[in-house]
Amino acid sequence: MSAARVTAPAGAPGLHHRTCHLCEALCGLSIAHGGRRILSIRGDPDDVLSRGHICPKAVALQDLQEDPDRLRRPLKRSGGTWVEIGWDQAFDEASRGLQDVRARHGDDALASYTGNPTAHNTGALLVLAPFLAAMRTRNRYSARSIDQLPNMFVNLQMFGSAALFPVPDLDRCELLLMIGANPAASKGSIGSAGDFMARIAAIRARGGRVYLLDPRRTETAAKVDRHWFIAPGSDVFLLAAMIRTLFDEGRVHPGRLAGFTDGVETLGAALSGFTPEAASTVTGIAAAEIRSLAREFAGAGRAICYGRIGSCLQDFGGLTNWLITALNLLTGNLDREGGVMFTHPAIDIVGMAAASAFTRGSYDRYRSRVRGLPEFMGELPVAVLAEEMLTPGPGQIRGLVTLAGNPVLSTPDGRRMERALAGLEFMVSIDPYLNETTRHAHLILPPAGPLEREHYGLAFNAVAVRNVAKYSPPLWPAASDSRQDWQILLALAARLGPRNAVERAGWRLLAAAIGRLGVDGLLDLLLRAGPYGRLPGGLEAAADVLRDLLAGNAGGGRLARVLAALPARRIGLLPALRAQAPFSATRRGLDLATLKAHPHGVDLGPLRPGLPEKLCTPKRHIRLAPPLLLADLPRALARLGGPPPGGLVLIGRRHLRSNNSWMHNARRLVKGPARCTLLLHPRDAAAAGLVQGQMTRVESAVGSIELPAEITPDIMPGVVCAPHGYGHHRPGTRLTVASRLSPGVSLNDITDALRVDPLTGVAAVNALPVRLYPSDGTAPRAAITT
């Protein structure tokens, strides 16, 4: 598909208002620019959500946009070198190579891996489902199964939709209990808040309390009322004991939810064996403290239990996230102001596509070929991806497409992943960098720069702590010889999807229709079809078929025909609201023209109750005791009654100036003291014979890494901690800053792909058993025990 030719704007210096897309916070930016030169990036004080707050990552958007290492044209691997080629040749060779693998080995010989940045890319999100449908394989993988999958699994089991997230109503909360979350570094997740920490400070300022449970005294711990050390992976036992206390003491009060909640007594009976005394032995928190915390939470009035990555990436991730939601429900804090609530976004993906397995969710429709782990939402757990590439036999993965992902550094047992990628017959990467993963590709298709595309928070407005809508146009048009992510995906889909001449015509029609409408046109239709919009006559059919688009039914002729019949860029059919006039959520008519007239965003109001209407279960009832989760409780109970764990365990961490593996090539983010260090408690350092700064070998069942020791009392005894996303020492990349200034080592070179939550398949990279040795090869002075 060809792209329209554009020229660079030559106008006078201006101010561009934008939402930062580097993490989930949705911070508003004001970018001063002249021509194609960025003069400054600051927080936008008038942004409806963030009110001027930004973090260092936002300023580094300039570095990402201007990075000389960022690829501008397709690269083809030719022997041991890379050569630039044109887009038509790149698309033809990509489709020919992938189709050849499929023709010789079958549909499932192809696989896809979708990385985290895709969720922040509006155009890619809108056409991702058609692209995946065109791949025609069940071997789909994404960063979801090394992130929030347990949370989504619980949503599906309890509410009937994986995408129906309970969101913390921070602005009206009186007690916030966080488990395995560090918003001072992450800026918040599944709770997009702009300035999450300012909202935490506001809770305390109005007399509320903020508590944190974490094996590390994190940056967030310094800004809360109380922090408890808790043994990694033991959150399920604390939560179960708290809920048992509520039942034992008659403190279960679900309020109005009782009328449409099933399984309250079933859950109480199922947790009878999880006493605070038993939980104390594995969590490290006294039984009296557990009971006191349960009583305080139940009596707080407006309370939130909020878990994030630490509650997910463990072998009880599904159970832990279930009990977090159960605790909120049983104390009346689900779907209540000041508790956890459900958003009413301007583009309601859950409501529009509730009937689709792609967006609503599915579980265990099939299993992975080698290990037999269950499918979830049309994907297999990424913990099995390497073995599916390495294990011979029918169905072996022999071709791969990666989209904005770096699984060598981001998935368990990265060295095995490297070996697997090196053995593929054909690989295509849609990525702006030649990095640790894409160096194994045969073709790299780089999208346009990060500030050269429009942005709308399609995914993260659905989990924001306030209902808002904001559109960001491109800072300037992309170069004429570049392509957007969605254009690349659509071009590949149109070539890979058809099985015959009839389908080929349909796919071409679809690609042409979407290409003509563009992201702006699709967003306008979605806004008009949403709860605040109004569709003029004649567009009802177009809005209706958007369900097909979001569900991946892209080959359907109706979708292509209706979209093709629309005038190009059909924007502004309704009179635009007066520029800068306040938008009332009670007045219908929100469309893209309205958002363009409000560059700081539109405030649609605070979170408000949405149950039972939003439930997607057959009876619109909450399933508090889903059979799958109940059946997994005996596994936890057996662990509770077993011998206490011994030895050291490893956990991960992130930093405010970093985001996974792809932000270490910005000089201003990596400057300063080295951050790829091993945190360990003084007692454990003494047992290993280690001193501050000494190079230390950390060894697991699958490998070892070496990094300097950072001895601190801010880590729980028996626990060591290394950062995620490093390992830029590998040859064959073009990451000048990362490889020279911040190479570090990859935590995932020693995480074990065999360690998973068997219920959800999520990688259990936390609480990894390890041993420590001085890097000079001498043995520890004493056995390391907890």
C-alpha positions in Angstrom: 0.0 0.0 0.0 1.5 3.3 -1.0 1.6 6.3 1.4 0.7 9.9 0.5 3.7 12.1 -0.1 4.1 14.9 2.3 6.6 17.7 2.8 8.1 19.0 6.0 6.3 22.0 7.6 8.3 25.1 7.4 6.1 27.3 9.6 7.1 29.6 12.5 7.8 28.1 16.0 4.6 26.6 17.5 3.3 24.7 20.5 2.0 21.2 20.1 -0.1 19.5 22.8 0.2 15.8 23.1 -0.3 12.8 25.4 2.9 11.0 26.2 2.6 7.4 25.0 5.7 5.9 26.7 3.8 4.4 29.7 0.2 4.2 31.0 0.2 7.5 32.9 -1.3 9.5 30.0 0.6 12.7 30.9 -0.1 15.8 28.8 2.9 17.4 27.1 3.5 20.9 25.5 6.1 20.6 22.8 7.7 23.8 21.5 9.0 23.3 18.0 10.1 25.1 14.9 9.9 23.4 11.5 11.1 19.9 12.2 13.1 20.8 15.3 12.0 20.2 18.9 12.8 23.2 21.1 11.5 21.9 24.4 9.1 19.4 26.0 7.2 20.4 29.2 4.2 19.2 31.1 0.9 20.7 30.0 -0.6 22.5 33.0 -4.1 22.5 31.3 -4.2 18.8 30.5 -7.4 17.4 31.9 -5.8 14.4 33.6 -2.1 15.1 34.4 -2.3 18.9 35.1 1.3 19.6 34.2 3.0 16.5 35.6 5.6 14.6 33.5 8.5 12.3 34.3 12.0 12.2 32.7 10.8 9.7 30.0 8.6 12.3 28.4 11.5 14.7 27.8 13.4 11.8 26.2 10.7 11.6 23.4 13.0 14.0 21.6 15.9 11.6 21.8 13.7 8.8 20.5 12.4 10.9 17.6 15.9 12.2 16.6 17.9 9.0 17.5 20.4 8.4 14.6 20.2 4.7 15.5 16.4 4.6 14.8 15.8 2.9 11.4 14.2 4.9 8.7 14.0 2.4 5.8 13.5 -1.4 5.6 16.5 -3.5 6.2 17.2 -6.8 4.6 19.8 -9.3 6.0 22.1 -10.4 3.3 24.7 -12.8 4.6 26.4 -11.1 7.5 25.4 -7.5 6.5 22.2 -5.4 6.3 21.1 -3.5 3.2 18.3 -0.9 2.8 15.5 -1.8 0.4 12.3 -0.1 -0.8 8.9 -0.7 0.8 7.3 -2.5 -2.1 10.2 -4.9 -2.2 10.1 -5.3 1.6 6.4 -6.1 1.6 6.8 -8.6 -1.3 9.7 -10.4 0.2 8.2 -10.5 3.7 4.9 -12.0 2.4 6.8 -14.4 0.1 9.0 -15.7 2.9 6.1 -16.1 5.3 3.9 -17.7 2.7 6.7 -20.1 1.8 7.0 -21.3 5.4 3.2 -21.7 5.6 3.0 -23.6 2.3 5.7 -26.1 3.3 4.8 -26.6 7.0 1.2 -25.5 7.5 -0.6 -22.5 9.0 0.7 -23.1 12.6 4.3 -23.0 11.4 4.0 -19.2 11.6 3.8 -17.3 14.8 3.5 -13.7 16.0 4.8 -11.9 19.0 3.3 -8.5 20.0 5.3 -6.3 22.4 4.1 -3.8 25.0 4.4 -0.6 22.9 1.6 -1.8 20.6 -0.9 -1.0 23.4 0.3 2.6 23.2 -0.1 2.9 19.4 -3.6 3.8 18.3 -3.2 2.8 14.6 -1.6 -0.5 15.4 -4.3 -1.4 17.9 -7.0 -0.7 15.4 -5.6 -3.0 12.7 -3.9 -5.6 15.0 -6.9 -8.0 14.9 -7.1 -8.1 11.1 -3.3 -8.7 10.9 -3.5 -11.5 13.4 -6.4 -13.0 11.5 -4.4 -12.8 8.3 -1.5 -14.8 9.9 -4.0 -17.7 10.2 -2.1 -19.4 13.1 -2.9 -20.3 16.6 0.7 -19.6 17.6 0.0 -16.0 18.8 2.1 -14.6 21.6 2.4 -11.2 23.3 3.8 -9.4 26.3 0.5 -10.0 28.1 1.7 -13.3 29.5 4.7 -11.6 31.2 2.5 -8.8 32.5 -1.2 -8.4 33.3 -2.6 -11.7 32.1 -3.6 -13.0 35.6 -5.6 -9.8 36.1 -7.4 -10.3 32.8 -8.0 -14.0 33.6 -9.8 -13.0 36.8 -11.8 -10.4 35.0 -13.0 -13.0 32.5 -13.9 -15.5 35.2 -15.7 -13.0 37.5 -17.2 -10.5 35.1 -17.4 -12.2 31.8 -14.9 -10.0 30.0 -11.1 -10.0 30.3 -11.1 -6.3 29.4 -13.4 -5.2 32.2 -10.8 -3.9 34.6 -11.7 -2.6 38.1 -9.8 0.7 38.3 -8.8 2.4 41.6 -10.8 5.6 42.3 -7.8 7.3 43.9 -9.4 10.7 44.1 -12.1 9.6 46.6 -10.2 6.8 48.4 -9.7 6.8 52.2 -7.4 3.7 52.4 -5.2 2.4 49.7 -3.5 -1.0 50.1 -1.0 -1.7 47.4 0.5 -5.2 46.7 3.6 -5.5 44.5 3.1 -2.1 42.9 5.7 0.7 42.6 3.9 3.7 41.0 6.8 6.1 41.9 8.8 4.2 39.3 6.1 2.9 37.0 3.8 6.0 37.2 0.9 3.6 37.7 -0.6 0.8 35.7 -4.1 -0.4 35.2 -4.9 2.9 36.8 -3.8 5.6 34.4 -3.6 8.7 36.6 -1.2 11.3 35.2 0.5 11.9 38.5 -0.3 8.8 40.5 2.0 9.8 43.4 0.3 13.2 43.7 -3.0 11.4 44.1 -1.4 9.2 46.8 -0.2 12.3 48.5 -3.7 13.8 48.3 -5.2 10.7 50.0 -2.9 11.3 53.0 -3.5 15.0 53.0 -7.2 14.5 53.4 -6.6 12.1 56.4 -6.6 8.8 54.5 -4.0 6.1 54.8 -1.7 4.5 52.2 -0.1 1.1 52.8 2.3 -1.0 50.8 3.3 -4.7 50.8 6.5 -5.4 48.9 9.7 -7.5 49.4 11.6 -4.2 48.7 11.4 -0.9 50.4 10.8 0.8 47.0 10.6 4.5 45.9 6.9 4.3 46.7 7.5 2.9 50.2 9.2 6.2 51.1 5.9 8.1 50.5 3.3 5.9 52.2 2.1 5.6 55.8 3.4 2.1 56.3 5.4 -0.6 54.4 5.5 -4.3 55.2 8.1 -6.6 53.9 6.4 -9.7 52.4 8.0 -12.8 51.1 7.9 -12.9 47.2 5.1 -15.1 45.9 3.2 -15.2 49.3 0.6 -12.6 48.6 -2.1 -15.2 48.1 -1.7 -16.4 51.7 -2.0 -12.9 53.1 -5.1 -12.2 51.1 -6.7 -15.5 51.9 -6.1 -15.0 55.6 -7.5 -11.5 55.5 -10.6 -12.7 53.8 -11.0 -15.6 56.2 -10.8 -13.0 59.1 -13.7 -11.1 57.5 -15.8 -14.3 57.4 -14.8 -15.4 60.9 -15.6 -12.0 62.4 -18.8 -11.2 60.5 -17.2 -8.4 58.5 -18.4 -9.5 55.0 -20.6 -6.7 53.7 -20.8 -6.6 49.8 -23.6 -4.0 50.0 -25.8 -3.6 46.9 -23.6 -6.1 45.0 -25.1 -8.9 47.1 -28.2 -9.0 44.9 -26.2 -10.0 41.8 -23.1 -11.8 43.3 -23.0 -15.6 43.3 -20.7 -17.7 45.5 -20.1 -15.6 48.7 -20.5 -18.5 51.1 -18.7 -20.9 48.7 -15.6 -18.7 48.8 -15.8 -18.4 52.6 -15.8 -22.2 53.0 -13.0 -22.7 50.4 -10.7 -20.4 52.4 -11.3 -22.1 55.8 -7.8 -23.6 55.9 -6.0 -20.2 55.4 -5.6 -19.0 58.9 -3.5 -15.9 59.8 -1.2 -18.1 61.8 -0.5 -20.3 58.9 -0.1 -17.3 56.5 2.3 -15.7 58.9 4.9 -18.5 58.5 5.2 -18.0 54.7 4.6 -14.2 54.4 6.8 -13.0 57.3 3.9 -10.9 58.6 2.6 -11.6 62.1 -0.9 -13.1 62.4 -2.0 -10.2 64.6 -0.9 -7.8 61.9 -2.9 -9.7 59.3 -6.0 -9.6 61.4 -5.6 -5.9 62.2 -5.1 -5.1 58.5 -8.2 -7.0 57.5 -10.3 -5.2 60.2 -9.0 -1.8 59.2 -9.6 -2.4 55.5 -13.2 -3.6 56.2 -13.9 -0.6 58.4 -12.3 2.1 56.3 -15.4 3.2 54.4 -13.8 3.8 51.0 -10.9 1.4 50.5 -8.9 0.0 47.6 -6.8 -3.1 47.4 -4.6 -2.6 44.3 -2.1 -5.1 42.9 0.2 -4.8 40.0 3.1 -6.5 38.4 4.4 -8.1 41.6 1.0 -9.7 42.1 1.0 -11.2 38.6 4.4 -12.6 37.8 4.4 -15.4 40.3 3.2 -19.0 40.4 0.0 -17.9 42.2 -0.7 -14.9 40.0 -4.3 -16.0 39.1 -5.3 -16.8 42.7 -3.6 -13.6 44.0 -5.5 -11.3 41.6 -8.7 -13.1 42.3 -8.5 -12.6 46.0 -7.6 -8.9 45.5 -10.9 -8.4 43.7 -12.7 -10.6 46.2 -11.4 -8.5 49.1 -12.7 -5.3 47.4 -16.1 -6.9 46.7 -16.6 -8.5 50.1 -16.0 -5.1 51.9 -18.4 -3.2 49.6 -15.6 -1.5 47.8 -16.2 -2.8 44.3 -18.1 -0.4 42.0 -18.3 2.2 44.8 -17.0 5.7 44.9 -13.6 5.6 46.6 -13.2 1.9 45.8 -12.4 0.2 42.6 -14.8 1.1 39.7 -15.3 0.6 36.0 -14.6 3.3 33.4 -17.1 4.8 30.9 -14.7 5.7 28.1 -15.6 7.6 25.0 -14.6 4.6 22.9 -15.9 1.6 24.8 -14.1 -1.4 23.3 -15.6 -3.8 25.9 -19.1 -2.7 25.0 -18.6 -2.6 21.3 -17.0 -6.0 21.0 -18.3 -7.9 24.0 -19.2 -10.9 21.8 -15.7 -11.3 20.4 -13.3 -13.8 21.9 -10.5 -11.5 20.8 -11.6 -8.6 23.1 -14.0 -10.3 25.5 -11.7 -13.3 26.2 -11.4 -17.0 25.9 -9.6 -19.7 27.8 -8.3 -23.2 27.1 -9.8 -23.6 23.7 -6.5 -25.3 22.7 -3.2 -25.9 24.3 0.5 -25.5 23.4 2.0 -28.3 21.4 4.9 -29.2 23.6 4.0 -28.5 27.2 0.2 -28.3 27.0 -0.3 -24.8 28.5 -3.7 -23.2 27.9 -4.7 -20.6 25.4 -6.0 -17.3 26.7 -7.6 -14.6 24.5 -6.4 -16.3 21.4 -2.8 -16.4 22.6 -0.5 -19.0 24.1 1.8 -18.1 27.0 5.1 -16.6 25.9 6.9 -19.0 28.3 6.4 -21.7 25.7 7.5 -19.7 22.6 11.2 -20.8 22.5 10.3 -24.5 23.0 7.7 -24.3 20.2 10.5 -23.1 17.9 13.1 -25.6 19.1 11.1 -28.8 19.4 10.9 -30.7 16.1 7.7 -32.2 14.8 4.4 -31.3 13.2 3.4 -27.8 14.2 6.9 -26.6 15.0 7.2 -22.8 14.6 9.5 -22.0 11.7 8.5 -18.5 10.8 7.9 -15.5 13.1 6.7 -11.9 12.9 7.5 -9.6 15.9 5.8 -6.3 16.4 7.4 -3.8 18.8 8.8 -6.6 21.0 12.2 -7.7 22.2 11.6 -11.2 23.6 15.3 -11.9 24.0 15.4 -9.5 26.9 11.8 -9.5 27.9 10.8 -13.2 28.2 12.1 -16.0 30.4 15.3 -17.8 29.5 16.5 -15.3 27.0 19.5 -17.2 25.9 17.3 -20.1 24.9 15.1 -17.6 23.0 18.2 -16.4 21.1 19.0 -20.0 20.0 15.4 -20.4 18.9 15.3 -17.2 16.9 18.6 -18.1 15.2 17.1 -21.3 13.9 14.0 -19.9 12.2 13.6 -20.3 8.5 12.2 -16.8 8.1 11.6 -13.9 10.5 10.1 -10.4 10.0 10.4 -7.7 12.7 8.3 -4.5 12.7 10.5 -2.4 14.8 12.4 0.9 14.7 15.7 -0.6 16.0 18.2 -3.3 15.2 18.2 -4.7 18.7 18.8 -8.0 20.5 15.8 -9.7 18.9 15.5 -8.0 15.5 19.2 -8.8 14.7 17.9 -12.4 14.0 15.3 -11.2 11.5 15.6 -11.5 7.8 13.7 -8.3 7.3 13.1 -5.3 9.6 10.3 -3.0 8.7 10.7 0.3 10.7 7.6 2.5 11.4 7.6 6.3 11.3 9.0 8.2 14.3 7.1 8.3 17.6 6.0 11.9 17.2 5.0 11.5 13.6 1.7 9.7 14.3 -1.6 10.6 15.9 -2.4 9.3 19.3 -5.6 8.5 21.2 -5.6 6.5 24.5 -7.7 3.7 23.1 -6.5 1.1 25.6 -5.5 3.3 28.6 -8.6 5.6 28.7 -10.4 2.3 29.5 -8.3 2.0 32.7 -7.9 5.7 33.7 -8.8 6.9 37.2 -11.1 9.5 35.6 -13.1 9.4 32.4 -11.3 11.6 29.9 -10.8 11.8 26.1 -7.9 13.4 24.2 -6.7 13.4 20.7 -3.1 14.2 19.7 -2.3 15.0 16.1 1.2 14.2 14.7 3.8 16.8 15.7 4.6 16.9 12.0 3.9 14.7 9.0 6.0 11.6 8.6 8.5 11.5 5.8 7.2 10.5 2.4 9.3 7.4 2.3 8.1 6.1 5.7 5.2 4.0 6.8 3.1 4.0 10.0 2.8 0.8 12.0 -0.8 0.3 10.9 0.1 0.7 7.2 2.8 -1.9 7.6 0.4 -4.3 9.3 -2.3 -3.7 6.8 0.0 -4.2 3.8 1.2 -7.5 5.2 -2.4 -8.6 6.1 -3.6 -7.9 2.6 -0.9 -10.2 1.2 -1.0 -12.9 3.8 -4.8 -13.2 4.5 -6.4 -14.3 1.2 -6.8 -18.0 0.5 -8.2 -17.5 -3.0 -9.1 -14.9 -5.6 -12.3 -13.9 -4.0 -10.7 -13.4 -0.6 -7.8 -11.5 -2.2 -10.3 -9.0 -3.7 -12.0 -8.6 -0.3 -8.7 -8.0 1.5 -7.5 -5.5 -1.1 -10.8 -3.6 -0.7 -10.5 -3.6 3.0 -6.9 -2.3 2.9 -7.9 0.4 0.5 -10.9 1.4 2.6 -9.0 1.6 5.8 -6.1 3.3 4.1 -8.5 6.0 2.7 -10.2 6.6 6.0 -7.0 6.5 8.0 -6.7 6.4 11.8 -8.6 9.7 12.1 -11.6 8.4 10.2 -11.8 5.2 12.2 -11.4 7.2 15.5 -14.2 9.5 14.4 -16.6 6.6 13.8 -15.7 5.0 17.1 -16.3 8.2 19.0 -19.6 8.8 17.3 -20.6 5.2 18.0 -19.6 5.5 21.7 -21.6 6.5 24.8 -21.0 10.2 24.3 -21.3 10.3 20.5 -24.1 10.6 18.1 -24.2 9.0 14.7 -25.9 10.8 11.8 -28.1 8.9 9.5 -26.5 6.5 7.2 -23.5 5.7 9.4 -25.1 3.1 11.6 -23.9 0.3 9.4 -20.3 1.6 9.4 -20.3 1.8 13.2 -21.8 -1.7 13.5 -19.1 -3.3 11.4 -16.4 -1.8 13.6 -17.1 -4.7 15.8 -15.9 -6.9 13.0 -12.7 -4.9 12.7 -12.0 -5.0 16.4 -12.8 -8.7 16.5 -10.5 -9.6 13.6 -13.2 -10.6 11.2 -11.4 -8.6 8.6 -12.1 -10.9 5.7 -15.8 -10.3 5.9 -17.1 -8.6 2.8 -19.6 -6.5 4.7 -16.8 -4.8 6.6 -14.9 -3.9 3.4 -17.9 -2.8 1.5 -19.3 -0.5 4.2 -16.0 1.1 4.9 -15.2 1.5 1.2 -18.5 3.3 0.7 -17.7 6.0 3.2 -16.2 9.3 1.8 -12.5 9.6 2.5 -11.7 11.1 5.9 -15.3 11.5 6.9 -14.8 14.0 9.6 -17.0 16.8 10.8 -20.4 15.6 9.7 -21.8 17.0 13.0 -21.3 20.7 13.8 -18.2 20.9 15.9 -18.7 22.2 19.4 -17.4 25.7 20.0 -13.6 25.6 20.4 -12.5 25.4 24.1 -16.1 25.4 25.3 -16.6 22.9 28.2 -17.9 19.6 26.9 -20.8 18.2 28.9 -20.9 14.4 29.3 -24.6 14.6 29.4 -24.8 16.1 26.0 -24.4 13.8 23.0 -22.2 14.7 20.2 -18.6 13.9 21.0 -16.6 13.3 17.8 -13.1 13.9 16.5 -13.7 17.5 15.6 -14.7 18.1 19.2 -11.4 16.6 20.5 -9.4 18.6 17.9 -11.0 21.7 19.3 -9.9 20.8 22.8 -6.2 20.1 22.6 -5.9 19.6 26.3 -8.5 16.9 26.4 -12.1 16.6 27.4 -13.1 15.8 30.9 -16.0 13.3 31.0 -16.3 13.2 34.7 -15.3 11.0 37.7 -15.7 7.3 37.7 -19.3 6.2 38.4 -21.0 3.0 39.2 -21.6 0.7 36.3 -22.8 -2.7 37.6 -24.6 -4.8 36.8 -25.0 -3.2 33.4 -21.4 -3.7 32.4 -21.2 -7.3 33.4 -20.8 -9.7 30.4 -21.8 -12.9 32.3 -24.9 -14.7 31.1 -27.1 -13.6 34.0 -25.2 -10.3 34.6 -24.1 -11.7 37.9 -20.6 -11.5 39.4 -19.1 -15.0 39.8 -17.2 -14.6 43.1 -16.2 -18.3 43.3 -15.4 -19.4 39.7 -14.8 -23.1 39.5 -11.3 -22.8 37.8 -10.0 -20.6 40.6 -11.6 -22.7 43.4 -10.0 -25.8 41.8 -6.5 -24.1 42.1 -6.8 -23.4 45.8 -5.7 -26.8 47.0 -2.3 -26.2 45.3 -1.9 -23.1 47.4 -3.1 -24.9 50.5 -0.5 -27.6 49.9 2.3 -25.0 49.7 1.0 -23.4 53.0 1.3 -26.7 54.8 4.7 -27.6 53.3 8.2 -27.0 54.7 9.4 -23.4 54.7 11.3 -22.3 51.7 15.1 -22.0 52.0 17.8 -20.2 50.1 17.7 -16.9 48.2 15.0 -15.8 45.7 15.3 -13.2 43.0 12.8 -10.5 42.1 12.9 -7.8 39.4 12.6 -4.0 39.4 12.3 -1.1 37.1 13.4 2.5 37.3 11.6 5.8 36.6 14.0 6.5 33.7 13.4 3.2 32.1 10.6 1.2 30.5 11.3 -2.4 29.7 14.2 -2.9 27.2 13.7 -0.2 24.7 14.5 3.1 26.4 18.2 2.6 27.2 19.4 4.2 23.9 18.4 7.7 25.1 21.5 9.3 26.6 19.6 11.6 29.0 17.8 8.6 30.5 20.9 6.4 31.1 23.3 9.0 32.3 24.4 9.0 36.0 25.3 6.1 38.3 24.9 2.6 36.9 21.5 1.1 37.7 22.0 -2.5 36.7 23.0 -3.7 40.2 22.1 -6.5 42.5 20.3 -5.4 45.6 20.9 -7.6 48.6 20.5 -7.4 52.4 23.7 -7.0 54.5 23.1 -10.4 56.1 23.0 -12.1 52.8 26.0 -10.2 51.6 28.0 -11.3 54.6 26.9 -15.0 54.1 28.1 -14.8 50.5 31.4 -13.0 51.3 30.4 -10.0 49.2 31.2 -6.3 49.8 29.7 -3.2 48.2 30.3 -2.9 44.5 31.9 -6.4 44.2 31.0 -8.2 41.0 28.6 -11.0 41.9 27.6 -14.1 40.0 23.9 -14.9 40.3 23.1 -18.5 39.3 19.8 -20.2 38.7 18.7 -23.5 37.2 19.1 -22.2 33.6 22.2 -19.9 33.7 24.1 -17.2 35.5 24.7 -13.4 35.2 27.3 -11.1 36.8 26.6 -7.7 38.1 27.8 -5.4 41.0 26.5 -5.9 44.5 24.5 -3.1 46.0 24.1 -3.8 49.7 21.1 -2.2 51.4 18.7 -2.8 54.2 15.9 -1.8 51.8 15.6 -5.3 50.6 14.1 -8.1 52.6 16.6 -10.7 54.0 16.6 -13.8 51.8 15.7 -11.7 48.7 17.9 -10.3 46.0 16.8 -7.9 43.3 18.0 -7.1 39.7 16.5 -4.7 37.1 14.6 -5.8 34.0 15.4 -4.9 30.4 19.2 -4.8 30.3 21.6 -7.0 28.4 22.7 -4.7 25.6 26.1 -6.3 25.3 25.1 -8.7 22.5 26.9 -8.2 19.1 25.2 -7.3 15.9 22.9 -4.5 17.2 22.8 -0.8 16.4 22.2 0.7 19.9 25.1 3.0 20.3 24.2 4.5 23.6 22.8 1.4 25.2 25.7 -0.9 24.2 28.4 1.6 25.4 26.9 3.4 28.4 24.3 1.0 29.8 24.7 -2.5 28.6 24.1 -4.3 31.9 23.0 -7.9 32.0 19.6 -9.4 31.3 17.7 -10.7 34.3 15.9 -13.0 31.8 19.1 -14.8 31.0 18.5 -16.7 34.3 14.7 -16.7 34.6 13.3 -20.1 34.0 10.6 -20.6 31.3 9.5 -23.8 33.1 8.3 -21.8 36.1 4.8 -20.7 35.4 1.4 -20.3 37.1 -0.1 -23.5 35.8 -3.6 -21.9 35.9 -2.9 -19.0 33.7 0.4 -19.9 32.0 2.0 -16.6 33.1 5.7 -16.6 33.5 6.6 -16.8 37.3 9.8 -14.7 37.0 9.6 -13.5 40.6 10.7 -15.6 43.6 13.2 -17.3 41.4 15.6 -19.6 43.5 19.2 -18.4 43.0 22.7 -18.8 44.5 25.3 -16.1 44.9 29.1 -16.3 44.4 31.8 -13.8 44.1 32.7 -13.4 40.4 36.3 -14.4 41.1 35.1 -18.0 41.4 35.6 -18.5 45.1 32.8 -20.2 47.0 30.6 -18.4 49.5 31.9 -18.3 53.0 28.8 -19.9 54.4 25.6 -21.5 53.1 23.0 -18.8 52.1 19.7 -19.5 53.9 16.7 -17.4 54.7 
